[in-house]
Amino acid sequence: MTKDEALKAARLTAEWEGWRWYEPVQVTRKKPLFSRTAQWQVRAGVRDRRCDFEILIDDATGKVTEKHDFRR
């Protein structure tokens, strides 16, 4: 999976959830210590240490594994 594909999947997920997409967006590929596969972490509305929401996507399958809305 490429960075652009992860970004597209995250945008579709945010649309589906009804979350507004704010710039700047941070896309990072991470491989957890005790895991065989990597994950893409997409964070939108990044400001300092905060973000509006975070979506984690499995690199091998392209499926969304977690999604968190941090807006109050």
C-alpha positions in Angstrom: 0.0 0.0 0.0 1.3 3.5 -0.8 1.0 6.7 1.1 -1.5 8.0 -1.4 -3.7 4.9 -1.1 -3.7 5.2 2.7 -4.7 8.8 2.4 -7.5 8.0 0.1 -8.8 5.2 2.4 -8.7 7.6 5.3 -10.6 10.3 3.4 -13.3 7.8 2.5 -13.5 6.6 6.1 -13.8 10.1 7.4 -16.6 10.9 4.9 -18.4 7.7 5.9 -18.2 8.7 9.6 -19.3 12.3 8.9 -16.0 13.8 10.1 -14.9 17.0 8.6 -11.4 16.8 7.0 -9.1 19.6 8.1 -5.6 20.3 7.0 -2.8 19.8 7.8 -2.8 16.0 7.5 0.0 13.7 8.7 0.5 10.3 7.2 3.0 7.9 8.8 3.9 4.3 8.2 4.6 2.5 11.4 5.6 -1.1 12.3 4.7 -2.0 15.9 7.5 -3.9 17.7 5.7 -7.2 18.1 3.7 -7.2 14.9 4.4 -8.8 11.5 2.6 -6.1 9.5 3.0 -2.3 9.3 0.2 0.2 9.7 -0.5 3.6 8.2 -1.4 6.3 10.7 -3.4 9.2 9.2 -4.1 12.2 11.4 -6.1 15.1 10.2 -6.3 18.6 11.7 -2.9 18.3 13.3 -2.0 21.2 15.6 1.0 20.9 17.9 0.4 17.7 19.8 -3.4 17.4 19.0 -5.3 16.2 16.1 -9.0 16.0 15.2 -9.1 12.3 14.4 -6.8 9.4 13.7 -7.3 6.5 11.4 -5.1 3.3 11.4 -4.9 1.2 8.2 -3.3 -2.2 7.8 -0.5 -1.9 5.2 -1.0 -5.5 3.9 -4.8 -5.6 3.5 -5.7 -1.9 3.2 -8.4 -2.3 5.8 -9.1 0.3 8.5 -8.2 -1.3 11.8 -8.9 1.6 14.2 -10.5 5.0 14.1 -10.6 7.6 16.8 -12.4 11.0 16.9 -10.6 13.3 19.4 -12.8 16.4 18.9 -14.6 17.7 21.9 
